[in-house]
Amino acid sequence: MFRKTIVLRLYVLLMSLAAIVRSTNAQSSTPSQPDVDPSAAKSGVRFTVETSSRLGTLTYLPEQWGELQLRLENSADTARSLLCTSYFGDNTSLQFGRQLWLPARSKLTLSHPVLFPKVEQAQDHAINVHSLLVETVKGNEVLIKNDSGQLRHDSSLRMTESPRNTGIVAGWESGDDLPQEVLDLVIASRVDQGLSNRTTPLDLQFLPGDETSLLYLDHIVVADNRLIDDEASLIAIRRWLHAGGRLWIMLDRTDPVILERLFGDEFRGHLVDRVGLTSFGIDRVPTLAAPDGERGPVVEHDVPVELAQIVMTGMKVWNTVNGWPVAMTKSFGEGRLLVTTLGARGWIKPTPPDEKKPVGPQSANLVSPYVPLSPMEDLSAYVLGKREPELIAPATQESFAQERISYKVPGWTLIVGTMCSFLALLLATAIWLWRTDRAEHFGWSASLLALLYGVILTGIGLTSRYGVPGTIASVQLVQALEGTEDVRTQGVISVYRPEGVDSLVRTTNGGKFWPRLASAEGSTRRMVTTDLKTFHWDGLPQAAGQQLYSNANSMSFVNRIEARATVDHQGIVGSYQGQPILMTDALLATRYGRIGVKLGSDDRFTASADNVLQADQYLDATFLGDEQDRRRRIFEDLFKNRSWKDYLDTPHLLLWMKDWDAGYEFGEGLVHNGNSLLAVPLQLTRPAGGTEVLIPSPLLSISTRRPPDGSTAAGFWDDKAKVWQERSGASVTWLSFQIPHDLLPLEATKARVEIKISGPSGRTEIMGIKGGASVSLKTVVNPIGAFSFEITDADLLTLSDQGELSLGISTGNLDLSDSSQGGHAQSSGSNMSSGGMKTANYWKIETFALQIWAKVPGRSEKD
């Protein structure tokens, strides 16, 4: 009886302790709710959530980041420290807050980032937003009531599912209207692309200072000078553009200084004059299809249309007026930039009365009083296109991040094997006791064995749980923005903890930072913004095990991250400048190829022309360890992405580094295990006069050109996708290999051509230009693998004024019995099979690489 009483008391004591622990954990994981202050209704603070501007309803997009606009007024004589927190619909477990200080007798308008929820209906669905205003009084949190005495401040936001939203920055001062001609041009261009005629006027005095709050916009049109005096918003738009946005700047209404502040050293141009034109035509520049260009019809205007006469380099010119460029484009990171210098009225005309009207429930949103002229149709397709997805898919990033934390749960074979060993030993003990007539000892022997194996299993579990220290592992793509001090980071962070902790999760660089909230049901999680680009999570304990956080943010450095290089007799030599980092496995990459980079002392590097990598090679290494294999797989995923290839239009130095600090904090006691890819734009400089140089093939851009006889250009090189097309018949194409402009002028002295063809290609002939006519350089019949040859004839190596060297290639299944056909013969590309049926033999050029040896004109330093 005494023993039973002791056991019962111990059981009650243990249950009480367990209840206390559960209560404590529940209190620590759920944020405390503020008390209700009976006097809060007379607090003198008024609070509203702004849902519209003076030019219309604000745009909110489901499942996209945006800004919640807040307006507060303090009529009291004392300053207030407040927390404004909001949630959508009935989802009280996920809130977004803003910590602020409200001076006495003041009005305050501010905003903070939120992730808008998914809505059920597809078009213009209103969603309720509920806000609480919390004030700390004598150490206690109290709720401030609204004018009607309610503790909850309710508003309604209208959500839209409109694809490809366009924001317009124009007419922002009090009383100004949005310039009608700008609105007419943007609407006409959107309707021409099959989009709705709805736009988003960005007429607030201060635009978002964080690019995350601009993600709901696919396009931004800038038609005034407001950004010149708004540094934070200008930086946000620059980073938004680099991340894949589409930016349209109307220089007829803005100062070119906005381009200088947006793109820093990359802007090269100046304004000559501004004139008003009443009669003009918009001409197209020369192209392959129209080598002399195309004159546009002359249009008369009663009111002069302004033209900003500007000279700029480094941009592609699409159209001109009287010889002055009026439409120019440029890639910037993953985004697109359009610059127009002609007034909006010059690009549109009234919609013809006989034009077919759209029908359907949304037909009213697909009409415009104007239509774009033919040149603007091409431009609107370029700048109003859909944004590309992320360079590395989130699922891919997560898998690589998880691989970097090497812990594992004990396998079932280990557990089952241990239990089987226990049963076998127990059986052996029972048999031995039975045979020795000691069966009465089996009870305590079995209990002792059970205790022993319990200790063993516990040890296995503890070893698996605590054998790996708390670790923060990340896979990040870090991109330096050319010409500026900005750096963008995107990726996934994986945090492993043997035990859960209550450390705050915070960031000091803003951006997108989103935890997995599946385990947060029943608790309140609150993202609280405390300052520009600074926020933390309340009520988000870091649980034991592995947690994943997707992130994307930007930052600036005083020491700009950049890479500078030139060419010498072996290839590329240069240096890295900026943040000190530990660099490994470096590559120099363009969209035309990759070169292995050797890192030296003082952040110097070399990329030899002899170290150009094959198409399926991503690291300059013979044997790959686990770490390098992960990097190889990331590279393979990247280089298959067309957006990444477009991004490499500018040569980049790619560096792998560890322990990149993106500004996220998870508390103390974590081992850092980062794996970040840094992409740095490469700035080329011209070598000294008299220098002998070798230009590797990845530095030479390729484009189709007209044949020497002036006939129509054709072939099997795709200029847009920058790939070789598969063919079954004979084909001829002429190419221009462009030397980077920063290295010009040069005098070519030798060239080496390397070609690799897959499939039965028949006769292959390489041609050059000598004296304005085509000449044969090399002929190979059914080449197997790669073949190469050199060009040493100075007449064949003459570069154009733009630094281009032209070569032609003719290949296909040609009839070799007719030598008169030469390299230009055409055939059906089919062979007769044994059954008399024609079968096509497909072939494809895998590699067409050119290296150029050259001399820099001028006197050398030795002279």
VENDA-V33854 format. One line per field, one symbol per residue. ss: DSSP state (A for helix, B for strand, O for the rest). burial: 1 if it has 16 or more other ideal C-beta (glycine too) atoms within 10 Angstrom, else 0. Layout:
ss=???
burial=???
This chain:
ss=OAAAAAAAAAAAAAAAAAAAAAAAAAAAAOOOOOBBOOOAAAOOBBBBBBOBBOOBBOOBBOOOBBBBBBBBBBOOOOOBBBBBBBBBOOOOOBBBBBBBBBOOOBBBBBBBBBBOOOOOOOOOBBBBBBBBBBBBBOOBBBBOOOOOOOOOBBBBBBBBOOOOOBBBBOOOOOOOOOOAAAAAAAAAAAAAOOOOOOOBBOOOOOOOOOAAAAOOOOBBBBOOOAAAAOAAAAAAAAAAAAOOOBBBBBOOOOOOAAAAAAAAAAOOBBBBBBBBBBBBOOBBOOOOOOOOOBOOOOBBBBBBBBBBBBBBOOOBBBBBBOOBBBBBBBBBOOBBBBBBOBOAAAABBBOOOOOOOOOOOOAAAAOOOBBBOAAAAAAAAAAOOOOOOOOOOAAAAAAAAAAOOOOOOOOAAAAAAAAAAAAAAAAAAAAAAAAOOOAAAAAAAAAAAAAAAAAAAAAAAAAAAAOOOOBBBBBBBBBBOOOOOBBBBBBBBBBBBOOOBOOOBBBOOOOBBBBOOAAAOOOOBBBBBBBOOBBBBBOOOBOOBBBBBBBBBBBBOOOOOBBBBBBOOOBBBBBBBOOOOOBBBBBBBBOOBBBBOBBOAAABBBBBAAABOOOOOOOOOOOOOAAAAAAAAAAAAAAOOAAAAAAOOOOBBBBBBOOOOOOBBOOOOOBBBBBBBBBBBBBBOOOOOOOBBBBOAAAOBBBBOOOOOOOOOOOOBBOOOOBBOOBOOOBBBBBBBBOOAAAOOOBBBBBBBBBBBBOOOBBBBBBBBBOOBBBBBBBBBOOOOBBBBBBOOAAAAOOOOOOBBBBBBBBBOOOOOOAAAAAAOOOOOBBBOOOOOBBBOOBBBBBBBBBBBBBOOOOOOOO
burial=00000000000000000000000000001010010010010010111010100010011111011111110101000001011111110000111111110100000001111111001000000010111111100000011111000010100010110101111111110000011011111111111110111011111100111111111111111111011001001111111111111111111111010111111101101000000010010111000000000001001000001111110100100111100111111101111111111111111100000000000000001101011110110011011100110111000111011011100000000000000001000100100010000000000000000000100010000001000101111111111111111111111111111100101011111111101000010011111111001011111111000011111111100001111011110011110101101010111111111111100000001111101110000111000000010111011011101011111101111111100101110110010011111111111101100010111111111101111100001011100001010011111111111111001101010011101111101111111110000100110100100000001000011010001111111111110000000010100010000000000010111011111111110000000
